[in-house]
Amino acid sequence: MNPSRSSLLGDLDIDVTLDAPIGAMTWYGIGGRADMLASPRTTESLIELVKRCRANDTPVRVLGGGANLLVDDGGVEGVVIKLDHEHFRRVRYTATGDITAAATGAGADLFRLVQDTRRRGLHGFEMMAGIPGTAGGAVRMNAGGAWGQMSDCLRTVTLLSLNGVAQTLNAADLGFRYRGSDLSSGIITECTLELREEDPIRVRDRVMEIFQHKRSTQPMADHSAGCAFRNPADPETGRHLSAGAIIDEAGLKGTRIGGAVVSEQHANFIVTEPGASATDVRRLIDEIRTTVLERMNVNLEPEVVIWKRSDVA
Ligand SMILES: Cc1cc2nc3c(=O)[nH]c(=O)nc-3n(C[C@H](O)[C@H](O)[C@H](O)COP(=O)(O)OP(=O)(O)OC[C@H]3O[C@@H](n4cnc5c(N)ncnc54)[C@H](O)[C@@H]3O)c2cc1C
């Protein structure tokens, strides 16, 4: 499929933007464009889109909230799918005793989900307070932190393969681990969260506590993609060390390349200033890795996902 010919999708219930400024849609707000951005309105049109892309060897990527993503200045080829229509953002709650299953569309916004579950007095999702993005992105990244991670409350994940086959998988079988899982490539369209009824005041207090902690330790008001690097495992104990503390100890706080800067507040955040480019961020990532290896003998792996041309998902 030649993505410059949107008429090829004209029979599908999909909003299409050609030469779409996807870099501007990320939390960094920088980086290039995609040949095509497609927002399907229904599951059927999403499946048909994926099948046509496969048949035409067109690369497919999925954009969630763009909170863990850096798009290269040269942009990306092929189709970027965004599940931002209501159909993919719905959350349906079903209570059985004091357990509530929340069937959550992959495009559901994490901030709203935290507030919604808090209002309903549902315990189990508080750990996502202050983490931006979508449910699909949080499943893919197994997002979380000191208070827990997405997999703690996940019961099922519905995955659409890039062949166009949908399957609902038991989360317990997916090997979720620190910021990862055995989930293969594909598009997460829905997940089910298992939450428990609790005193809404206690849920609210926990959400507030976590949010306040993040606000006081992370540069939440700046442009970033959250932690730039994964916390490395200690070779002796296997326990994860703080990448931020290691970068700080290497003396890199405040290091700058162009408009990209190692945050003074939290050394694992690379923040940007007006005029920054994605190339500045990528060069700073490389600089941090090289310096930390030299000075601390630690090999840091990026946590931020970097999209560039010919980098098929
Ligand atoms: C200020 C700030 C604070 C943050 N704090 C934290 C934190 O405390 N803990 C933490 O873990 N993260 C944190 N992050 C990173 C980010 O919030 C999480 O990684 C989040 O889960 C990203 O979700 P997203 O929808 O924005 O994904 P995106 O950034 O859009 O995408 C990330 C990856 O997931 C894939 N993806 C997205 N949606 C789908 C889908 N439906 N199906 C398949 N793949 C998909 C993308 O292709 C990409 O590979 C922070 C980010 C910021 C900006």
The ligand as an SDF file (V2000), in Angstrom:
LIG
                    3D

 53 58  0  0  0  0  0  0  0  0999 V2000
    6.3830   13.2290   33.3360 C   0  0  0  0  0  0  0  0  0  0  0  0
    6.4500   11.7350   33.0650 C   0  0  0  0  0  0  0  0  0  0  0  0
    6.4880   10.8540   34.1350 C   0  0  0  0  0  0  0  0  0  0  0  0
    6.5560    9.4710   33.9060 C   0  0  0  0  0  0  0  0  0  0  0  0
    6.6020    8.6240   34.9800 N   0  0  0  0  0  0  0  0  0  0  0  0
    6.6540    7.2980   34.7560 C   0  0  0  0  0  0  0  0  0  0  0  0
    6.6820    6.3840   35.8720 C   0  0  0  0  0  0  0  0  0  0  0  0
    6.6520    6.7700   37.0360 O   0  0  0  0  0  0  0  0  0  0  0  0
    6.7210    5.0370   35.5850 N   0  0  0  0  0  0  0  0  0  0  0  0
    6.7320    4.5720   34.2920 C   0  0  0  0  0  0  0  0  0  0  0  0
    6.7530    3.3400   34.1040 O   0  0  0  0  0  0  0  0  0  0  0  0
    6.6880    5.4110   33.2420 N   0  0  0  0  0  0  0  0  0  0  0  0
    6.6480    6.7650   33.4430 C   0  0  0  0  0  0  0  0  0  0  0  0
    6.6260    7.6010   32.3670 N   0  0  0  0  0  0  0  0  0  0  0  0
    6.6490    7.0520   30.9980 C   0  0  0  0  0  0  0  0  0  0  0  0
    5.2410    6.8200   30.4210 C   0  0  0  0  0  0  0  0  0  0  0  0
    4.2860    7.5530   31.1520 O   0  0  0  0  0  0  0  0  0  0  0  0
    4.8560    5.3310   30.4580 C   0  0  0  0  0  0  0  0  0  0  0  0
    5.8250    4.5190   29.8240 O   0  0  0  0  0  0  0  0  0  0  0  0
    3.5050    5.1050   29.7530 C   0  0  0  0  0  0  0  0  0  0  0  0
    3.1070    3.7920   29.9790 O   0  0  0  0  0  0  0  0  0  0  0  0
    3.5780    5.3620   28.2520 C   0  0  0  0  0  0  0  0  0  0  0  0
    2.2790    5.1870   27.7170 O   0  0  0  0  0  0  0  0  0  0  0  0
    1.8940    5.8380   26.3200 P   0  0  0  0  0  0  0  0  0  0  0  0
    0.5040    5.4790   26.0310 O   0  0  0  0  0  0  0  0  0  0  0  0
    2.2020    7.2890   26.3580 O   0  0  0  0  0  0  0  0  0  0  0  0
    2.8660    5.0740   25.3360 O   0  0  0  0  0  0  0  0  0  0  0  0
    3.6990    5.6940   24.1140 P   0  0  0  0  0  0  0  0  0  0  0  0
    4.7700    6.5770   24.6600 O   0  0  0  0  0  0  0  0  0  0  0  0
    2.7850    6.2710   23.1150 O   0  0  0  0  0  0  0  0  0  0  0  0
    4.3560    4.3730   23.5160 O   0  0  0  0  0  0  0  0  0  0  0  0
    5.3350    3.6570   24.2470 C   0  0  0  0  0  0  0  0  0  0  0  0
    5.4920    2.2710   23.5900 C   0  0  0  0  0  0  0  0  0  0  0  0
    4.2850    1.5330   23.7720 O   0  0  0  0  0  0  0  0  0  0  0  0
    3.7740    1.1480   22.5070 C   0  0  0  0  0  0  0  0  0  0  0  0
    2.3120    1.2090   22.5640 N   0  0  0  0  0  0  0  0  0  0  0  0
    1.5360    2.2490   22.9220 C   0  0  0  0  0  0  0  0  0  0  0  0
    0.2380    1.9030   22.8490 N   0  0  0  0  0  0  0  0  0  0  0  0
    0.1970    0.6210   22.4190 C   0  0  0  0  0  0  0  0  0  0  0  0
   -0.8360   -0.2900   22.1150 C   0  0  0  0  0  0  0  0  0  0  0  0
   -2.1230    0.0270   22.2370 N   0  0  0  0  0  0  0  0  0  0  0  0
   -0.4960   -1.5210   21.6650 N   0  0  0  0  0  0  0  0  0  0  0  0
    0.8030   -1.8920   21.5310 C   0  0  0  0  0  0  0  0  0  0  0  0
    1.8250   -1.0650   21.7940 N   0  0  0  0  0  0  0  0  0  0  0  0
    1.5330    0.1840   22.2380 C   0  0  0  0  0  0  0  0  0  0  0  0
    4.3410    2.1400   21.5070 C   0  0  0  0  0  0  0  0  0  0  0  0
    4.3630    1.6020   20.1970 O   0  0  0  0  0  0  0  0  0  0  0  0
    5.7270    2.3510   22.0820 C   0  0  0  0  0  0  0  0  0  0  0  0
    6.5610    1.2610   21.7210 O   0  0  0  0  0  0  0  0  0  0  0  0
    6.5780    8.9940   32.5790 C   0  0  0  0  0  0  0  0  0  0  0  0
    6.5110    9.8880   31.5030 C   0  0  0  0  0  0  0  0  0  0  0  0
    6.4620   11.2430   31.7330 C   0  0  0  0  0  0  0  0  0  0  0  0
    6.3800   12.1790   30.5550 C   0  0  0  0  0  0  0  0  0  0  0  0
  1  2  1  0
  2  3  1  0
  2 52  2  0
  3  4  2  0
  4  5  1  0
  4 50  1  0
  5  6  2  0
  6  7  1  0
  6 13  1  0
  7  8  2  0
  7  9  1  0
  9 10  1  0
 10 11  2  0
 10 12  1  0
 12 13  2  0
 13 14  1  0
 14 15  1  0
 14 50  1  0
 15 16  1  0
 16 17  1  0
 16 18  1  0
 18 19  1  0
 18 20  1  0
 20 21  1  0
 20 22  1  0
 22 23  1  0
 23 24  1  0
 24 25  2  0
 24 26  1  0
 24 27  1  0
 27 28  1  0
 28 29  2  0
 28 30  1  0
 28 31  1  0
 31 32  1  0
 32 33  1  0
 33 34  1  0
 33 48  1  0
 34 35  1  0
 35 36  1  0
 35 46  1  0
 36 37  1  0
 36 45  1  0
 37 38  2  0
 38 39  1  0
 39 40  1  0
 39 45  2  0
 40 41  1  0
 40 42  2  0
 42 43  1  0
 43 44  2  0
 44 45  1  0
 46 47  1  0
 46 48  1  0
 48 49  1  0
 50 51  2  0
 51 52  1  0
 52 53  1  0
M  END
$$$$
